[in-house]
Amino acid sequence: MSRIRWQQDQVAGVPLNRHVGFVGPVEVGSVAYDGSNRFWIWSTPLQEDAWGYGPTEHAAKAALEAWLASWLGHFAPFFQPDSGPQA
């Protein structure tokens, strides 16, 4: 089960082929259908050059979630309690 809450984007009440993902109140990414190329593109506002694509909406959402988990893993040491005095 995804930790990302997906919300379909809309303009003037008309649903779009774009979904925005949130973790709590933070927007972590979006997936949108590219009709000219017939695939779903994912992107994130958390890193400017991070994006990718998938053949389906589900595949693009899974790819974004995999990228996000990997990217957040780099921050794990920041959240770990100190293991002792620093030299």
C-alpha positions as CSV (number, residue, x, y, z in Angstrom):
1,M,0.0,0.0,0.0
2,S,1.3,3.4,-1.0
3,R,2.1,6.0,1.6
4,I,1.3,8.6,-1.0
5,R,-2.3,10.0,-1.1
6,W,-3.2,10.7,-4.7
7,Q,-5.6,13.4,-5.8
8,Q,-6.9,13.8,-9.3
9,D,-6.2,17.3,-10.5
10,Q,-9.0,19.4,-12.1
11,V,-9.6,22.7,-13.7
12,A,-13.0,24.4,-13.3
13,G,-14.4,21.2,-12.0
14,V,-13.2,19.2,-15.0
15,P,-11.0,16.2,-14.1
16,L,-7.6,16.1,-15.8
17,N,-5.3,13.2,-16.7
18,R,-3.0,14.4,-13.9
19,H,-2.7,13.2,-10.3
20,V,-0.9,15.0,-7.5
21,G,0.6,13.0,-4.7
22,F,0.8,14.1,-1.1
23,V,2.4,12.8,2.1
24,G,0.6,14.6,4.8
25,P,0.3,18.2,3.6
26,V,3.5,18.0,1.5
27,E,3.2,17.6,-2.3
28,V,5.8,15.0,-3.2
29,G,5.0,14.5,-6.9
30,S,2.6,14.2,-9.8
31,V,1.9,11.9,-12.7
32,A,0.4,13.2,-15.9
33,Y,-0.6,11.6,-19.2
34,D,1.4,12.7,-22.3
35,G,-1.1,12.0,-25.1
36,S,1.4,12.7,-27.9
37,N,3.8,10.0,-26.7
38,R,1.2,7.8,-25.0
39,F,2.9,7.4,-21.6
40,W,2.6,8.8,-18.1
41,I,5.3,11.2,-16.9
42,W,6.1,11.5,-13.2
43,S,7.9,14.5,-11.6
44,T,8.5,15.9,-8.2
45,P,8.9,19.4,-6.8
46,L,11.4,18.1,-4.3
47,Q,14.2,17.9,-6.9
48,E,14.3,19.9,-10.1
49,D,15.7,17.3,-12.5
50,A,14.0,14.2,-11.1
51,W,11.4,12.8,-13.5
52,G,10.6,9.6,-15.4
53,Y,7.8,7.8,-17.2
54,G,5.8,4.7,-17.3
55,P,3.5,3.0,-19.8
56,T,0.6,3.2,-17.3
57,E,-0.6,5.5,-14.6
58,H,0.1,2.8,-12.0
59,A,3.7,2.2,-13.3
60,A,4.5,5.9,-13.2
61,K,3.1,6.2,-9.6
62,A,5.2,3.2,-8.6
63,A,8.3,4.6,-10.2
64,L,7.8,7.9,-8.4
65,E,7.4,6.1,-5.1
66,A,10.5,4.0,-5.7
67,W,12.5,7.2,-6.5
68,L,11.2,9.0,-3.5
69,A,12.0,6.1,-1.1
70,S,15.6,6.0,-2.5
71,W,16.0,9.8,-2.3
72,L,14.7,10.0,1.2
73,G,17.1,7.2,2.3
74,H,19.9,9.7,1.8
75,F,18.5,11.8,4.7
76,A,18.2,8.8,7.2
77,P,21.4,9.7,9.0
78,F,20.0,13.1,9.8
79,F,17.1,11.6,11.7
80,Q,19.1,9.0,13.6
81,P,19.9,9.8,17.2
82,D,23.6,10.6,17.9
83,S,25.6,7.5,18.7
84,G,28.1,9.3,20.8
85,P,30.3,12.3,21.1
86,Q,31.7,13.7,17.9
87,A,35.5,14.1,17.7
